[in-house]
Structure formats: structure tokens, C-alpha cells
Amino acid sequence: MFNIEKIARPCITQGHTYVPGKPIEEVEKEYGITNIAKLASNENPFGASKMALEAMIEEMRTRIHLYPESSCTLLREKLADLFGLNPWNFFIDNGLDGVITMIGLTFLLPDDEVITSDLTFPAYRNITQKMGAKYISIPSKDDFSCDIDGIIQAVTPNTKIVFICNPNNPTGTIIGKDAFARLMNAVPDTALVVSDEAYFEFVQSTDYPDTIPYIATYPNLMVLRTFSKLMGIAGIRVGYAVADESIVKMMMKAREPFPVNRAAQAGALASLEDKAFFSKVLEHTKAEKEFLREKLTQFGFSVAESHTNFLFVRLNRPAENLYEKMLAEGIIVRPFSYSEEDFFRITIGTTEENRKLLSVFAKLLR
Ligand SMILES: Cc1ncc(COP(=O)(O)O)c(C=O)c1O
């Protein structure tokens, strides 16, 4: 009899499946409601910039029958101009998820070790497991920030990749300049350091490291950025790595021929022009984040400072079915359990969505 377990690779049959934030469409169907606020996946609640939308529509209208430009030349040139680097310092893929998969595919062998923090973005664990490599997660510090010195101590000659998420998803914490410099000095060049900076635009702290210039001195560093968060085009999938040319060229060998579709390339290019729109979104996020943090604290939650567009909220009580009750009220957040405590990760939405969130909490916690 056909047995799928016998033919699939064991690291796939035994691996974790990524569970994304619950989609609006699912909640509409399950609960028979509309007007849902999705505050679960840290997207831009105002959507894409108008310039990006127009560029994507025009690209689809005129050229959708043609294969996309394989190596994303225009986008790589534009990014190179922006950062004062060479187009060969940029590897672009189908979202950062695609970039992370390609990092695993290009570099990980079964005996390799991958080190990261235990409370972080799950894609690092998933690709490690899919490649059959060894995943080592270092406990976070008491304030949920990443224990860089613990990571440094765990590095061995078998370490192939150290993933850091800065700012970190789901905790919103950052790794400061000194800790980042310590990490780069400590990791040998037989291992890659991957700094996932999906939320870098939201950081205001002066202690946040400017990592891209490090690439000149540390060719084993990769910096990851995405168009899915502030840039508002998560649905069309564009993410990129900034790295030494030798890394980019090696990863291009592993890459699929056309991973970034035409509309995505056009939308990403146009997004980079629309600075006015994004600075408004940043202003809004900052003001609403502080407002929400104060209000959520009044419900008895503990809400740490966040350097991102989301808050990591310790409920200080069992979540029980609060998450489901919120879904029924049209609010999607992201539940987490860590150290036997329950948390919600809540994206900063529009003003209207945030007020709805607070009124739903007020109703359910009465
Ligand atoms: C830290 C981090 N890295 C990477 C990703 C994936 O981003 P993309 O949409 O570019 O695949 C996310 C998405 O939530 C994220 O939070």
C-alpha cells in the first residue's frame, strides 16, 4: 500500500509546519462576520503605496504574459544606488521566506549547526530541520531579548549559521551596537551570521547597529530586509539579502529561475520612491504604539517597549479562550506560549482598528 512516510525525507515528515497568522478570509467564513481587523502578521495596515499599486497594475496590464526578469536587475541596481554598493551585493527572492530557504539550500549540510535565540522567528528552525541540520536555540534573557553572549558561547567548529532577528519577532527587542560587534568578532568566517532586519525601518533607538557597512570587513555577514512590513506589499512577496558578492553569486546558483514575479519587481521598485507615504505610516505607528501600550497596561497586561510595528503582550493570566473570543469579535491577534505564560503579539493597526481592539478587550475582560 502507498505509504507517504516511506518516500518522503524524514526531516520533512518529522519537521514543523509554519503556522501563519490566521487569514481574514478564514475568520469571515468560520464566524460569518465581516469588517475584521487583522493585527496578527505585522503588515502595513494602510496597504501599499499608491505609486507601487500603479506600477504593479501597469506591469500586469502590459507585460504579464512575459517571464519576469530573472535576476531582478533593475531592483538590484536601485538598491545598490541607495546603499552605495554593487548590484551583486543584493540577492532578491520571493519574500524573506524565500531568501531564508535559499540560505539553507545553499549552505546547510546534515552535520552543520545552526544557532539562534529560542523566542524568535520560526523560519530559521524550519529551514534547519528541512535540511536535516542541527538546530540549537539559546534561551532568551529575562527581558525576552536575545542572549548574544550565550549564542557566542554555543559557537563550535560545526556552526554554519548564526541567525539573529533584529529587531526580534515576536518580542520587539533589539540587539545593540556593542553586542552586535561582539558577535561579529566572535563568529569565525567558517560560519555565516544572518541578521534578519525585517522591521529595521521602525527602530528609533540610537543603539541600533548599522550593519550593512560591516559586510566590507566581515564577508560572512548577511543582512535581510523585506518589502512585506513597512513597504506594504506582503501579498506579492519580495525580500532581499545584502551580502558579499561571493555569497550572492553562490546563492544565485541554487535559486529558482524566476522566483520574483513581474508585478513584485515593479511594485518594489516604485515603493522605494514613495518616501512621503512611508514616513506618515512611521509617524502613525509610533504614536499609536505608545497609546496602545499605555491602554493595554491598564488592562493588567505587561507590555514591553517595542522597536517594531507590533507589541508583545504578556497577558498575566491564562489566555484560555480569549483568542477565539476575539476572533468572534473580528479581531485577529497572534497567540504565543513561552515559559508557561501566555502572550499575544499585536500589530499596530489603523486608528480605527486599534480602538476596536481596545473596546473588544474592554468587553471580554469585563
Ligand atoms: C523577522 C521576520 N523575518 C522574515 C519574515 C518573512 O518576511 P517575508 O514576508 O519577506 O517573507 C517575517 C515575517 O513575518 C519576519 O517577521
The ligand as an ORCA input file, in Angstrom:
! r2SCAN-3c Opt
* xyz 0 1
  C      11.588     38.556     11.330
  C      10.944     38.162     10.054
  N      11.702     37.716      9.056
  C      11.178     37.343      7.881
  C       9.819     37.389      7.682
  C       9.270     36.937      6.364
  O       9.116     38.059      5.568
  P       8.645     37.971      4.047
  O       7.232     38.414      4.022
  O       9.567     38.910      3.330
  O       8.805     36.555      3.604
  C       8.975     37.840      8.696
  C       7.524     37.851      8.507
  O       6.747     37.909      9.405
  C       9.555     38.231      9.920
  O       8.810     38.643     10.930
*
